[in-house]
Amino acid sequence: MARWSKSEDEKVVELYKRLLAAERGRAPLDINQEILKTPGIDKTAKAIRNRLQNVSAILEEKGLPRVQNLAPWSNYANQTKDAVDASLPW
């Protein structure tokens, strides 16, 4: 599988924001369904879920809320951290 593009990381962050907003609104979305409905990411569902877990790790390190069903996975790329940082505050 090819490297993650900046655009793909940005789309993952936007997906994460939707998931977090839904969870906070007490209407959590089905993560797997949302992954399937997100265009513009040419990766497997497992790879996208792992990237979402990277976002959880970044947010947790910053002391920010995260999606509860996406356990932090701290093996993330700087590009992913940059995408999260560029999108803050939420």
N, C-alpha and C positions, 0 to 999 in steps of 0.2 A: 504494500500500500504506500502511496506517495506521502510525502511530508504534508503536514497541515499548512494550509495557506493562512495568511492574516485574515482574509475574508471568512474562512471557515471558523477560525477562533472567534471572530466577532459574532458570527451567527450562533455559536454555542453559548456565548455570553448572553445574547438576546433570548435564547431559549431558556437559559437558566433564570433570567429575570422574570420571564412569564411563569415558570414553575414556582418560583419563590412568591411572586405576587398572588398566585392562586392559592398556595398553601396558607399564606397570611390571611387571605380572605375566607379561609375555612372551606374552600372548594378545590381541594388539591386535584391536579390533573394527572392522568395516567402517563407516567414518564415515557414508557415504551411507545404509546400512541403518539405522543408529542414528538418524539424522535423521528418516527416514521413520517410525520406531517411537516417536518422542517426541510425546506428545499435548500439547495446550494451547499450541502456538505457531502462530499463524495467519500464517505467513510462508512464502515460497518456500524450497526447499532451499538455493538459492544464498545467500539472505539469512541463513539460519541458519548456513551455513558461514562467511560473512563475520563473523558475530557470534562464532562460535567462534574465528576468527582474531584478533578483538579481544581475547578472553580470553587468547590466547597472548601478545599484545603486553603486556597488563597484567602477566601473570605474569613475563614476561622482564624487564620494567622493574624488578620487585621482586627479581630474581635467583632466581626459583623455577622448578622444572621445568615444562616444557610438553609438549604432545603434538607429537611430531616432524613429523607429516604436516600440521600446521596452522600454516603460516608466520605469524609475527606481522603483524598489520595494525593499525597504530597510530591509525587514524582512528576512534577509539571515542568513545561518548557517556559523560558522567559517570555516568549511570544504570547503565551496564554496569560501570564501575569500582566503583561503590558496591555492586553485586550481588556482585562478586568479593570485595571487601574484607569484606563482611558474612559471607561463607562461609568465610573463612580462620580458623584454619589448616586445612590439608587433611591 
